[in-house]
Amino acid sequence: MVGEWDRLDMAISLDELESHLFKCADIIRDAVDPTDYKEYILPLVYYKSTSDEFEKQYAENVEEYGEDFARRKNLYDIPVVPEGYLWDDLRSVSDNVDQALNEAFDALVEENPELKGVFRADYIDADALNDDRLGKLVEHLNRYDLDRDSVPPDMLGEAYMDLVRHFAEEEGKSGGQFFTPPHIVRLCVRLVDEFEDGDTFHDPTVGSGGMLIEAARYYREDQNGDPSKLTFSGQEINPDVAAIARMNLSIHGLTGTIEREDSLSNPAFTDDDANELTRFDRVLANFPFSADWAKGELQDDPYSRFDWHKKLPRADRGDYAFIMHMAKQLKKPEKDGTGGKAAIVIPHGVLFRKHEQRYRKPMLENDLVEAIIGLPENLFQNNSIPSAILVLNTDKPTERETEVQFIHAADEAFYEELSNQNELTGEGLDHIVKNFREWTTEERVSRTVSLDEIRENDHNLNIALYVNTAEPEEDVDVEEELAKLRELQAERDEIETRIDGHMEVLNYE
């Protein structure tokens, strides 16, 4: 395998890096199903970047402490790559490459137990991934150094996220289940901003981790903060996708805890002594719309999450089960000293379905709802229905108490049409956030509504009830329209005269 490409010791741009990583799919195309690309490629990208950074830090530690002490784990802020399993060691294998890769990942986990469960691909199981294809894949990734000096973590992380997005697009509809479009993620984060050192962030349906990673990026780039002083966590039901989230956080240089299993049936973040869920400063989520949930098993939920009404949400529509779960995950000022905020992507039906009024009422009467932002249709790969963002706040500013802001952001001024879906523009995002922050009332866009008015509408949150979303009628020039009318009347009189003449000729009355 050695020798096809020498490693390039040169600066690489983000576009070049993204193109380089995308080409991995071309190497294994037709050997595995597109839905499995992420299983085999993402771990190798992670391994390559980890090996390169470890090799660099190891050389520095040998120089500083000598070979006898250079492998001490406390000297590294990344996983330690065991002897015999550096990237160049993998490149030297030409037979049974699939077995060598499996062994390398097993050795990495054995050396770093915190990585248990991260790497789930079995390269031996993929029969069509033969020595030739796997050899080319390893050699292709060897082309560039991926240590932090060569490629900063932010840049590698962005390229990694683009690779995740690329695979989601390859998968089509199913890919949307683990990847939320970046423009929606950015909006959610900005709606709950003003972060501080020590803040805790959680996503109970974390997917590939995009919400958490964007929160870290925003704190660093927009607030000049240090993301290492924030705490990130998430839970994901799909074990393969949970593994991607863990790699994603690591490759971005972030520490966080990603747990597997379903957040509703088996919440992993709990305070067992207090018999309640762990509470967070910020919760960000795009849960699966109107999905089935284990209603029958949670009638007597030990954490009292579903207590907004004696009747639980329908078993085939878990939207409010997720919302109630997340509301219980928010810090409360009376218990925690500070409140918590959430930005939750929801289907529009949550706002007005009649049988769910029983859940909207307590949510509103407890003054949890700060804003509702209506979004355009066709923003997601896995569905085209209109969606919205529900902003919850357990500690609303005094001037916002007993009020809800409605923002109608579904007009063309807020998005652009792409080849296969719509996307919020930068200007559209800024417009939404500005109106929210300034609590603005703007004709046909936003309006701040009192809880009394919402009560009059039986707690219906349909945006159209509060913001006039109809197209404005054009101004009418009365004189001009009257002139047109007189002209038409004259034409009609002339036609009637001709018809009467014809009738006389025909002796027809």
Secondary structure, DSSP 8 states (H G I E B T S, - for coil): -TTSS--B-S---HHHHHHHHHHHHHHHBTTB-GGGHHHHHHHHHHHHHHHHHHHHHHHHHHHHH-TTTTT-GGG-SS----TT-SHHHHHT--SSHHHHHHHHHHHHHHH-GGGTTT----TTT-TT--HHHHHHHHHHHTTB--STTTS-HHHHHHHHHHHHHHHHHHHGGGGGGT---HHHHHHHHHTT----TT-EEEETT-TTSHHHHHHHHHHHHTS---GGGSEEEEEES-HHHHHHHHHHHHHTT--EEEEES-TTTS-SSEETTTTEE--BSEEEEE--TT----GGGGTT-TT-TT-SSSS---TT--HHHHHHHHHHTB--HHHHSS--EEEEEEETHHHH-GGGHHHHHHHHHTT-EEEEEE--S--SSS--S-EEEEEEETT--GGGTTEEEEEE--SGGGEEE-SSSEEE-HHHHHHHHHHHHHT--BTTTEEEEEHHHHHHTTT---GGGTS--S-------HHHHHHHHHHHHHHHHHHHHHHHHHHHHTT--
